[in-house]
Amino acid sequence: MNAPLRNAAGVLLLSWLAACVPAPATDAYDTSKMDLKPIAAKLTQERHKGAFASGDSLNLTALLKPVDPAPVKTVQLDTTHKIIEIAPGVKFSGWTFGDQVPGPAIRARVGERIRFSMTNRSDEAAPGISLTAAPMMHSMDFHAAMVSPQDKYRSVAPGQTIEFEFTLNYPGVFMYHCGTPMILEHIASGMYGAVIVEPRGGYPTKVDREYLVVQSEFYAKPDPEGRKVDGGPLYVLDNERLRAAQPTHTVFNGSHNGMVRNPLPAKAGERVRLFVLNVGPSKTSSFHVVGTIFDRVWLEGNPDNQMRGMQTVLLGSSNSAIMEMVIPENGSYIMVDHHFANASQGAIGLISTESKPKEADLEHHNMSASAAPTDPQVLAGKTAFESKCFACHSVGQGRKLGPDIAGVTTRRTDEWLRQWLKAPEKMLQTDPAAQAMLKESGGIPMPNQGLSEAEIAQYLAYFHWIDAQAAAAPKPAASK
């Protein structure tokens, strides 16, 4: 073969080899193609008026609407101080974004831009309610953003407005929160929400329903000044419990058992996608849905972080995940923090094919909650009881493993109850009533909880409070 032919054959061979070698994959996270130089934030004295939240990309409830098509999302989330009800009868002095807890969720796509503004309106009183917390500095910290915190997340005074922009560079379910010290207090008072950032091309699967679930903790105590709201006690932040990471309420979407009273609807055979964010501020969530299995889980809400066939998803403070599942048949599927101390404080919800599930079907997961006491001693007893005793005892719901606590102070003396709580194993040796209870519970004894005298006094105060509520309740009129 002469030289020209050899050269031509060589060129053809190289061309063929080049065609056989796949081109290098495009890096979806190539930082050289990301917007890492947003414009500087702007601080003004011009106050927003009217609505506390606005923007077509905002979602105000657990039900999520599709992504708004606008490439630039204009978002207004103002800060307010207001009374929020975190459990029936528990009206708490909260701080908010967009005048609700959690704050409205923002939904967008990678590559889109958020144009954000916030007025600190903590000095505005809600109609008919005087301020229960003094106006103070607030700020906004977006975990979805890549920006200078000193510029964008600065604290602003009441009446001031901050404006800034940023581009969404990564997909995920991201937390936002107030970043003003003490950050712990601001988050525990209600200043948090979610930003859902979809991949550029959307998600790789199709679903029938999409819902947002935000888990958080509250640390509440009766107001030391004895202030009232609508004739009932005002609750305020308990800083001692907050620093000890001992919440009084752990909830989904801001309310104790809120999604039990109002379940998330679904139908048998449907695929449901949950966007789950644990904002803490201090506890870990073990998120589980009773009766199904997570077919796909995308940790941090990014489909590149996929896991399959998971029973429970562990989420630390500010961690998130997207979880997809199939609803196999008609029924009520219980969303629960499988750290059951948290579940007993209200971290429970339902996905249900029924609009009003039967309470009896849900009893073993402790759905109901008693009213809220105002006395600190009674409240401490209630919190301890719901953390340690709900698995075996109900309050007015009938026998579980052990007897119903309702009416216990009419059946037993305080001294008997004190001895029983102190050392049940000793009572079982000699006391006929204790031995009868053991027989009724199938021979399973109550464990010694190691309670102190002070803790026993709190339990007794709570038991007496329960029975006092029942005695004071109106009786049904006699039929004629």
N, C-alpha and C positions, 0 to 999 in steps of 0.2 A: 504494500500500500504506500503510495507516494505521500509526501509531507502534507500537501493541502488536504488530502482525504483523511489522513490521520488527525489533523487539527480539527476538521469538521466533525469527525466522529467523537473526538474528545469533548467538543462543545456540546454536542447532543447528549453525551453521557452525563456531563455535569448538570445540564438542564433537567434531565430525567431524575437525577438524584435529588436535585433541589425541590422538584415537585413532590417527591416522596416524603421529604422531611416536613412535618407539620410546622406551621408558623408559630412562633412563641405566643402563648396566650396573653391576652390583654389583662393587665392587673387592674381589677376594679377598684383597688385602693392605692393607686399610683398617686402619691402625694404631690408630685409635680403638676398634676392636673386638677388639684383641689384649690378651692378659693381659701387661701390662708391669710389674706390681707384685707379684711373688711374695713369699711370706713370708720372713723372715730365716732364714739357715742356723743350724743347731744343732750345737755341738761338745760331745762328751761323752767321758768316760773309760771308757765301757762298750764292751767289745771283742766283736766278732762271733766266734763259734766255729763249728766245723763247716765246711760248704761255703764256698768262697771266692767263689762267684757263685750268685745265685738270682734268679728272676723268670720269669714265663711269657712275657714278651716277648723273652727272650734266645735267640740263635741261636749255637750253639757250633761249627758247622762251616760250610763253604761252601754247603751246601744250606740254603735259607731256607724256613722254615715260614710259613704265613699269619699275618696280624696277629691278635694276641690281642684278643678283643672288649672287654676291660675298658677303661673310659674313663680310669682311672688305672693307670699301670704302675708297680708296685713293683719297683725294681731294686737289687740289692746287688752291688757289684763291689769286692772287697777287693784291696789291693796285696800282692804277695809278691816275694821274691827267690828265684830257683830256677835250676837248670841246664836249659837248653833246647837241643835239637839243631837247629841251623840248616842243617846239611848232614851227609851221612854221615860220622861220625867227628869232627864239629866240635861239641863240647859247650861251650856259651857261658854265661857268668855273666849271666843276664838278669834284668830286672825286669818285673813283669806287672800287669795288671788281670785279676782273676778267675782267676789262676793259669794263664793261657795267653797265647800270642802268635800272632796279634793277640788282644786281649781279645774277649769275646763281643759279638756285634752286637745292638743293641737295635732292635726294629721296632715302629713305632707309626704314628698318623695325626695330621694337623694338627688342632689343637684338643684333643688329649688331653694328659694331664698325666703327667710323670715324677716319681715320688717316689723319690729316690735316697739311698743310704747307702753309706759306704765306711769300713772300718777299715784303718788302716795296719798291716799284718801283716808288714812287712819284717823284723821281729825273730824270726819263727818259722822254724825250720829244717825243711826237708822231711825225711820219714822216711829215716834212713840216710845223710843228706848234711849235712855241716856247712855253715854259712853261708860263702859265698865272697865276699860283698859286705856291708859293714857296714850295719846298719839306718840309715835316713835319712828325712827329711821327704819326703812325697809329697802330691799334690793331684790334682784332676780338673777339666779344662777341656772343656766340651761346646760345640762349635761350633754345635750345634742350638739352644742356649739364648739367651735375651735377658735377662741378669741382671747384677748387679754383680759383677765379678771379685773385688773386695776382700772381698766377703761370701761368695760361693759357692765360689770357686776358691782359697781360702786353703790354705796348706800345713799338714798335720797331722803330728804326731809319731808314732813307733811306739807302738801301743797305743791311740791316739785314734780316735774315730769322728766323721765329719761327715755330717750329713743336710741335704738341701735339696730343694726342689721347683721345677719350672718347667713352663710350658705350651709346646707345640710350635706355633709360629706360621707356619712356612714349610715347604713340602715340599722334600725333597732327600735327598742322601746326605752326611752330615756326619761329620767326624772328631771323635773325642775323644782326649785325651792328657793326660799329666801336665804341669802348668804350673809345676812347681817349678824354679827355677834350679839348674844350667844345664839349660834345657829341652832343648837339643840332645842332651845326654847321656842324659836320661831317655827321649826318644823313640827314640834309637839303641839303647837297652838293651831296648826292647820294649814301652814303655808307650803303647799306642794301640789304637784300635778304631773301629767305625763305628756311627752312628745312622741308620737308614733311616726317613724320615718320608714316608708316602704322602699324596697330596692327600685331602681330606675324602671325596670320592666314589670314591677309588681311581684306578687308572691307566686311560687311555682305550683301551688295547688288552688283548687276552687272550693269554696265553702258556702254554706247556706246562711249562716249567722255569724256575726262578729260582735264581741262584747269586750269591754275594758273592766278589769278588776284591780283596784288599788288597795293594798293592805297597809294599815297604819295603826299607830298606838296613840292612846290618850292617857293622860295622867291627871285625873280630876279629883278635887276635894271640895267640900262645901266652902263657900266664901267665908273667910274668918270674920269679915265685917257684917255677915248676916244679911247681905243684900238679897232681894227677891226679884224674880222675873215671872210675870203673869201669876202672881200669888204663890209661886213655888220657889225653892231655893236656887240661887245662882251657884254654879260650880266654876272654879278657877283652876289654873295650873298648879299642880302639886310639885314644887321644885325638888323636894327631898326624894319623892318616888321617881321623878324624872332622872335624877343623877344616879340613882340606884338601879335604873332600868327595871322598875317594877310597875308596869302599867296597870291601870284600873279597867281599861277597855282596849281590846284589840279588834279591829273592825275591817270590813270590806266596804269600800266606797263611802267612808265617813260615818257609817251608821251601824250600831249594834243590831245584827240580824236583819238589816234592811232588805237584803235580797232573799230573805225567808218570807217576810211579809209581802214582798213584791218580786216573785221569782223571775228569772230570765227565761222567756219562752223559747221552746224548741219543739220539733216534731220527731217522732220515731223515724230512724233512718237518716236523719240529717247529719251533716258534718258541721261542727261548731268550732270556731276559732276564738280562743280567749287570749287577750293581751293582758298579762299579769305583771304588775309592778309592786314590789315591796319597798315602801319608802321608809320603813322603820319608825322612828329614827334609830332604834337600838336593837331590835329583835330580829331573829331569822325566821323565815316562813318555810314550812314544808307543805307546799300546796298540792292538794289531792282532790280528785273528784270520785265520789263513791259510786260504783256501778259501771264504770267504763275505764278505758286505758288510753293514755295519750298516744295517739298514733304517731304524731310528729311533735317534737319539741325543738324550737329554735332558741337556744340560750341567748340572752340579751336581745331577743327579737330579730336576730340576723339569720337568714336561711343558710348561710355558710356554716353555722354552728349547729348542725342538725343531729338529733338523737331520736331513736325510734322505740316504741313500745314501753314507755316509762309509766310507772305507777305514781310517783311523787317527784316533784321538782323542788330542789332546795334553792332558796333565794335569800341571800344576805341583804342587809340594808342597802338600798338603791340598786339592787339587782333585778332583772326582769327576764321574762321568757314569753314567747308565743307558743301556745299549746293547742293542738288540734285533736279532736276526738269525734267519734261517731256515737250518736244516741241510739242504743241498740233496740229499745222497745219503749212503750209508754211507761211513764213513771217520773219520779222526782229524784234528780241526781244531785247529791249534796256536795257542794264545794266547801272544803274545810282546810284549815291549817292543821296538819296532822301532828303538830306540836300541840297537844290537846289542852294544855294550860291556856294557850292563845285562843283555841276554839271556844273554851268555856267562857271567855270574856267577850265573845261576839263575832269571832272570825269565821263565820258560817254564811253560806248563801245557797241558793238552789238554781239549777237549770231544770225546768219542769215542762212536761207536756200537758200539765193541768194548770188552770189559772189559779186555783185555790187548793193546794195539796192538803190532805188530811193530816192534822197535827200528830195523830197517833202513829202515823207511818214514819214520823221523823223523830220520835221520842228518844231513841237510843243515841242520837247525836246532840241532845240537850238544846233544843231550839228555843224554848221559852226562857224568858228572863223575868224575874220578879221586879216590882217597882223599885224606885231608887230611894233609899233612906237619906235623911239629912244629917243625922247624928254621926260624927266621925267614928265612934266606937261601933255602931251598928254597921256602918259602911265597911269598916275593916273586916267585920265578921262575915258580911255578905261576899266580899271579894275573896276571902279565904275559903268560904264554903263552895263558891262556884269554881274555884281553882282545884280543890282537893276532893270534893264530895259528890259532885254532880253525876259521876259515873255510876254511883250506887244508890243515890237518894234523889228524889224529886221534891219540888215544893208545890203541893196541891195538884200533882199530876198522877198520884197513885203510887203503889209500891213498884220499886225497881228491884235490885238485889236486896236492898235494905228497905226499911219502912219509909213512908212519906213523912217529911219533916213537918209539914203543916199540922198544927195542933199538938206538937210534941210537948209543949210546956203545960198543956192541960192533962197530959197522960203521965208525965214524969215530974218529979220535983227537981229544983235546981241542983240540989246536992247529988241526986242520982245522976243527972246529966253530967255534972262536974266530974264525978268519979269515973263515969263511962268514957268521957273524952280523955281523961288523964291516963287510965290504964284499963282498957277493955279486956285484956287478957286476964287480969285479976278478977274483974267482975264475973267473967264467964265461969270461974271456978266455984263461986258460991251463990250468985244472985239468980233466983228463978226466972225473973223477967228477962235478964240477959241470955240465959240458957234457952228460953222460949224463942227469942229473936234469932238465935243461932240456928235453931231447928227450922224456922220459917225461911231462912236464907240458904237452905240446903247444906248447912254445915260449914259454910264459908265465913270465918270470923272477920270482924272489922279489924284492920291493922292498927297498931299503935302509931299515931301520927307524930308523937314526940312534942305535943303542944305544951307551951308554957302556960302559967297561970293567967298571964295577961291575954294570951290568945284564946284560952278557954272562956274568959270573961267576954271577949268579943263575940264568940260563937253564941253564948247564952243571950247576949244583948240582941243579936240578930234573930234568934229563935223567938224571943219575946216580941220583937217588932213584927215578925211575920204573923203571929197569932193576934196581935193587936190590930193589924190591918184587916184581918178576916172578921174580927169582932165588930169593927167599925163599918164594914161594908153594908150597903143597904140590902135588906132582905126582900125577896120577891113578895108581891102582894098576894094575899090568900085568895084563892078562886072562890067565886060565889056559887 
